[in-house]
């Protein structure tokens, strides 16, 4: 589900999602004994029109193992350098350690289109 509008003079978007993959061999996504489940809530705001947008999201998830927790938070910023050119910066922190990558991830992306 999503909603778009204006909040305190800023363009705003609010997002929510829910997913579940059944356990067992019938699902390529749920190889653990229990079902995989996740929900996500997010919001973004245009702080400077046509220039800067900021966002945040929360994901609550279980990977199917007993006692598993795959929760995460993400902070995002999009800076429009020119028309159809933007720099995206996203930082995610995971509740559980993600192996050799630790418990956080930074992603930067330069986007351009014609």
C-alpha positions in Angstrom: 0.0 0.0 0.0 1.2 3.5 -0.6 0.0 7.1 -0.1 1.3 10.3 -1.5 0.6 13.9 -0.6 2.0 16.9 1.2 3.1 17.2 4.8 4.3 20.5 6.3 4.7 21.9 2.8 6.9 18.9 1.6 5.9 16.3 -0.9 5.6 13.0 1.0 5.2 9.3 0.4 4.3 6.6 2.8 4.7 2.9 2.0 3.7 -0.5 3.6 4.1 -4.1 2.5 3.7 -7.6 3.8 5.1 -10.9 2.4 5.0 -14.5 3.4 6.5 -17.6 1.7 5.2 -20.9 2.9 7.7 -23.4 4.3 8.8 -26.6 2.6 9.9 -27.7 -0.8 7.0 -26.0 -2.6 8.8 -22.7 -2.1 12.2 -21.8 -3.5 12.3 -18.8 -1.0 11.6 -20.7 2.2 14.2 -23.5 2.7 14.1 -23.4 6.5 11.5 -25.4 8.5 9.3 -22.3 9.1 7.7 -19.9 6.8 9.6 -16.7 5.8 7.7 -13.5 6.7 8.4 -9.8 6.3 6.7 -6.5 6.6 8.1 -3.1 5.7 7.1 0.5 6.6 8.7 3.5 4.9 8.4 7.2 4.2 10.1 9.8 2.1 10.0 13.6 2.0 11.1 16.1 -0.6 13.1 18.5 1.6 14.2 20.8 -1.3 11.9 20.6 -4.3 13.6 19.0 -7.4 16.9 18.8 -5.4 16.9 16.7 -2.2 14.7 13.9 -0.9 15.2 12.0 2.4 13.6 8.7 3.4 13.6 6.1 6.1 12.3 2.5 6.3 11.9 -0.4 8.7 11.8 -4.1 7.9 10.6 -6.7 10.3 11.4 -10.2 9.0 11.9 -13.8 9.9 13.9 -16.2 7.7 12.1 -19.3 8.9 14.6 -20.6 11.5 13.4 -20.8 15.0 14.2 -17.5 16.8 15.4 -15.8 13.6 15.3 -12.1 13.2 16.2 -10.4 10.0 15.0 -6.8 11.0 16.7 -3.8 9.4 16.4 0.0 9.2 17.4 2.0 6.1 18.1 5.7 5.7 18.1 7.2 2.2 19.0 10.5 0.5 18.5 11.4 -3.2 20.2 14.5 -4.5 19.2 15.6 -8.0 22.3 17.0 -9.7 20.5 18.0 -12.9 17.4 16.9 -14.8 17.4 13.1 -15.0 20.7 12.9 -13.1 20.7 12.0 -9.4 23.0 10.6 -6.7 21.4 8.1 -4.3 23.0 7.3 -0.9 21.4 4.5 1.2 22.6 3.2 4.6 21.1 0.0 6.1 21.7 -1.4 9.6 20.7 -5.1 10.2 19.7 -6.5 13.6 21.6 -9.7 12.9 25.2 -9.8 11.6 25.3 -10.5 7.9 28.4 -12.7 7.9 31.6 -11.2 6.5 29.8 -8.0 5.6 29.0 -7.1 9.3 25.8 -5.6 10.3 25.5 -2.5 8.1 25.7 -1.6 4.4 26.2 1.7 2.5 25.1 1.9 -1.1 25.9 4.8 -3.4 24.5 5.1 -6.9 24.8 7.7 -9.7 21.7 7.5 -11.8 21.4 9.1 -15.3 18.7 8.8 -18.0 17.8 10.4 -21.2 
